[in-house]
């Protein structure tokens, strides 16, 4: 629950996804001669350290956990009291296990979110309101205004086009239903059309794909499909800063992130 001041009445645990997908070594880690991208230096500092510092500076966060299959890689970089969880077969499975162990509310982000700022966490948690699951986004016009040279994967609805910001708030136990759906579609996260087809099958909504393809599916209607199938209410929370969608996923992202960090001071 969120109080009138915007703060949670219960402590929020933050989970950082820092593992490597099964069977694959991250190309950026390989190029840098390190085992995991999570420790890649960004402007001279391991990027997971940048994430933990932002979380520690946020009044909303009470507890930090890191999910990784090789805990020794990050153990010495974590703040006192941070917990280490073993990574599962993929991000969705890891979140499902974290929910069962850590409970809700659970804020999930990624170790490559090197630009993360406490203000974004504040705005995101305040915008979550009464949803079981909140998803942080940056709309296309905001991204183009703030980081015009970034290349993003865009999700298009009738009323908005946006990119994800690697911020998820699993606010209530009901959000676990949405995680189970996530597990069925995460392999297609970079292919919106394939993802929409899988969602059509899973949500048993024969008109969903047609409405999406013809530009008539709104974000609210899409969230309604998810709620009817999973029992979890979902809200997209737009952030005011387009830089919130930038993560370090490829060399161009690293160059952009370091430039933005220099500009942000």
C-alpha positions in Angstrom: 0.0 0.0 0.0 1.2 3.6 -0.7 0.6 6.3 1.8 -0.7 9.8 0.9 3.0 11.0 0.9 3.8 8.5 -1.8 5.9 6.2 0.4 5.1 2.5 1.0 3.6 1.7 4.4 5.6 -1.6 4.2 9.3 -1.9 3.4 10.2 -2.6 -0.2 12.8 -5.2 -1.1 14.9 -4.6 -4.2 16.0 -7.5 -6.3 18.8 -7.0 -8.8 19.0 -9.6 -11.7 22.7 -10.0 -12.3 23.0 -13.4 -13.8 23.9 -14.6 -17.3 21.3 -16.5 -19.4 21.9 -20.2 -19.3 24.2 -21.5 -22.0 25.4 -18.1 -23.1 28.3 -15.9 -22.2 27.6 -12.2 -22.6 29.6 -10.8 -25.5 30.4 -7.6 -23.7 31.8 -9.6 -20.7 33.8 -11.7 -23.2 35.2 -8.7 -24.9 36.3 -7.2 -21.6 37.9 -10.4 -20.4 35.5 -10.8 -17.4 33.1 -13.5 -16.4 29.9 -11.5 -16.0 28.7 -8.2 -17.5 27.5 -7.2 -14.1 31.0 -6.2 -13.1 31.8 -4.4 -16.3 33.4 -1.0 -15.4 31.1 1.9 -16.4 33.0 5.2 -16.1 35.5 3.4 -13.8 32.9 1.7 -11.5 31.4 -1.8 -11.8 27.9 -1.2 -13.0 26.3 -3.4 -10.3 27.8 -1.0 -7.8 26.1 1.9 -9.5 22.7 0.1 -9.2 23.2 -0.8 -5.5 24.2 2.8 -4.7 21.0 4.2 -6.3 18.9 1.6 -4.4 20.6 2.5 -1.1 19.9 6.2 -1.7 16.2 5.5 -2.2 14.0 5.9 0.9 11.6 3.4 -0.6 14.1 0.5 -0.4 14.7 -1.3 2.8 16.5 -4.4 1.7 18.6 -5.5 -1.3 19.1 -8.9 -2.8 21.1 -9.9 -5.9 20.3 -12.9 -8.1 23.3 -14.5 -9.8 24.5 -18.0 -10.5 28.1 -17.2 -9.4 27.8 -15.3 -6.1 31.6 -14.9 -5.6 31.6 -12.6 -8.7 29.8 -9.8 -6.8 30.1 -10.7 -3.1 32.8 -8.1 -2.4 31.0 -5.4 -4.3 27.7 -5.6 -2.4 26.7 -3.3 0.6 26.6 -4.9 4.1 23.4 -6.9 4.6 22.7 -7.5 0.9 21.5 -11.0 0.2 22.6 -13.3 -2.6 20.1 -15.6 -4.3 20.9 -18.3 -6.8 19.7 -17.6 -10.4 17.2 -19.9 -11.9 16.8 -20.9 -15.5 15.8 -17.4 -16.7 14.8 -14.0 -15.3 11.1 -14.9 -14.9 11.9 -18.1 -13.0 14.4 -16.1 -10.9 11.8 -13.6 -10.0 9.3 -16.3 -9.2 11.7 -17.9 -6.7 12.6 -14.5 -5.2 8.9 -13.8 -4.7 8.4 -17.0 -2.8 11.4 -16.3 -0.6 11.4 -12.5 -0.2 7.7 -11.8 -0.5 6.1 -8.5 -1.7 6.4 -5.6 -2.3 9.4 -6.5 -4.5 11.1 -4.0 -6.8 13.0 -5.8 -9.6 15.7 -4.1 -11.7 18.8 -5.3 -13.6 22.5 -5.0 -12.9 23.0 -3.3 -16.3 20.7 -0.4 -15.3 23.8 1.8 -14.7 22.1 5.1 -14.9 19.5 4.3 -12.2 18.6 7.2 -10.0 16.8 7.4 -6.7 14.4 9.9 -8.2 13.3 7.4 -10.8 12.7 4.8 -8.1 10.6 7.4 -6.2 8.5 8.4 -9.2 8.0 4.8 -10.2 6.9 3.6 -6.8 4.6 6.6 -6.4 3.1 5.9 -9.8 2.4 2.2 -8.9 -0.8 3.1 -6.9 -3.1 0.1 -6.5 -1.8 -2.2 -9.2 -0.6 -5.7 -8.3 2.2 -5.3 -10.8 3.7 -2.0 -12.0 6.0 -1.8 -15.0 8.2 1.2 -15.6 8.3 2.6 -19.1 9.5 5.7 -21.0 7.3 6.9 -23.9 8.8 7.3 -27.3 8.5 11.1 -27.3 10.2 11.4 -23.9 13.0 9.1 -25.0 13.5 11.0 -28.3 13.6 14.2 -26.3 16.2 13.1 -23.7 18.3 10.5 -25.6 17.7 11.0 -29.3 20.6 8.8 -30.4 19.6 5.7 -28.6 18.2 2.6 -30.4 15.3 0.9 -28.6 12.9 -1.9 -28.9 9.5 -0.2 -29.1 6.2 -1.6 -27.8 3.3 0.0 -29.7 -0.3 0.5 -28.6 -3.0 2.7 -29.9 -2.5 5.3 -27.2 1.2 5.1 -26.6 4.6 3.8 -27.9 7.2 3.0 -25.3 10.3 1.2 -24.2 10.8 -0.6 -21.0 12.9 0.8 -18.1 14.0 -2.4 -16.3 11.8 -1.5 -13.3 9.1 -3.8 -12.1 7.2 -3.6 -8.8 5.5 -6.8 -7.7 3.4 -5.1 -5.2 1.1 -7.9 -3.9 1.1 -11.7 -3.9 -1.3 -11.7 -6.8 1.5 -10.5 -9.0 2.9 -14.1 -9.0 0.2 -14.9 -11.6 1.7 -12.4 -14.0 5.2 -13.9 -13.5 3.9 -17.3 -14.6 2.7 -15.7 -17.8 6.0 -13.9 -18.2 7.8 -17.3 -18.1 5.9 -18.4 -21.2 6.8 -15.5 -23.3 10.2 -14.2 -22.1 12.1 -15.9 -24.9 10.4 -13.6 -27.4 11.0 -10.4 -25.5 12.9 -8.8 -28.4 10.3 -9.8 -31.0 7.0 -7.9 -30.2 5.0 -9.7 -33.0 5.9 -13.2 -31.8 5.3 -12.1 -28.2 1.8 -10.7 -29.2 1.0 -14.1 -30.9 2.0 -16.0 -27.8 0.0 -13.7 -25.6 -3.0 -14.2 -27.9 -2.8 -17.9 -27.4 -2.2 -17.7 -23.7 -4.8 -15.1 -22.9 -7.3 -16.7 -25.1 -8.2 -13.4 -26.6 -8.9 -14.0 -30.4 -9.2 -10.3 -31.0 -6.1 -9.2 -29.2 -3.6 -9.8 -32.0 -5.9 -8.3 -34.7 -6.5 -5.2 -32.6 -2.8 -4.9 -32.0 -1.8 -5.3 -35.6 -4.4 -2.8 -36.8 -3.3 -0.2 -34.2 -6.5 -0.4 -32.1 -5.3 -2.1 -29.0 -4.8 0.3 -26.1 -2.4 -0.3 -23.2 -5.4 -0.4 -20.8 -7.1 -3.0 -22.8 -4.0 -5.1 -23.0 -3.6 -4.9 -19.2 -7.2 -5.9 -18.9 -6.5 -9.1 -20.9 -3.6 -9.9 -18.5 -5.8 -9.3 -15.4 -8.6 -11.6 -16.6 -6.1 -14.4 -17.3 -3.8 -14.0 -14.3 -5.9 -12.3 -11.7 -3.2 -9.6 -11.3 -3.9 -6.0 -12.1 -1.1 -4.4 -14.2 -0.2 -0.8 -14.7 2.3 0.8 -17.0 4.1 3.7 -15.2 5.6 6.3 -17.5 8.7 8.0 -16.2 9.5 11.6 -16.9 13.1 11.0 -17.8 13.8 9.2 -21.1 17.3 8.2 -19.8 15.5 5.7 -17.6 15.2 3.3 -20.5 19.0 3.1 -21.2 20.8 0.0 -20.1 24.2 -1.4 -21.0 23.3 -4.1 -23.5 25.8 -3.5 -26.2 29.0 -1.4 -26.8 27.0 1.5 -28.1 25.0 1.5 -24.9 28.2 1.6 -22.8 29.5 4.6 -24.8 26.1 6.4 -24.4 25.8 5.6 -20.7 29.3 6.9 -20.0 28.5 10.1 -21.9 25.2 10.6 -20.0 26.9 10.0 -16.7 29.4 12.7 -17.5 26.6 15.1 -18.4 24.6 14.2 -15.3 27.7 14.9 -13.1 
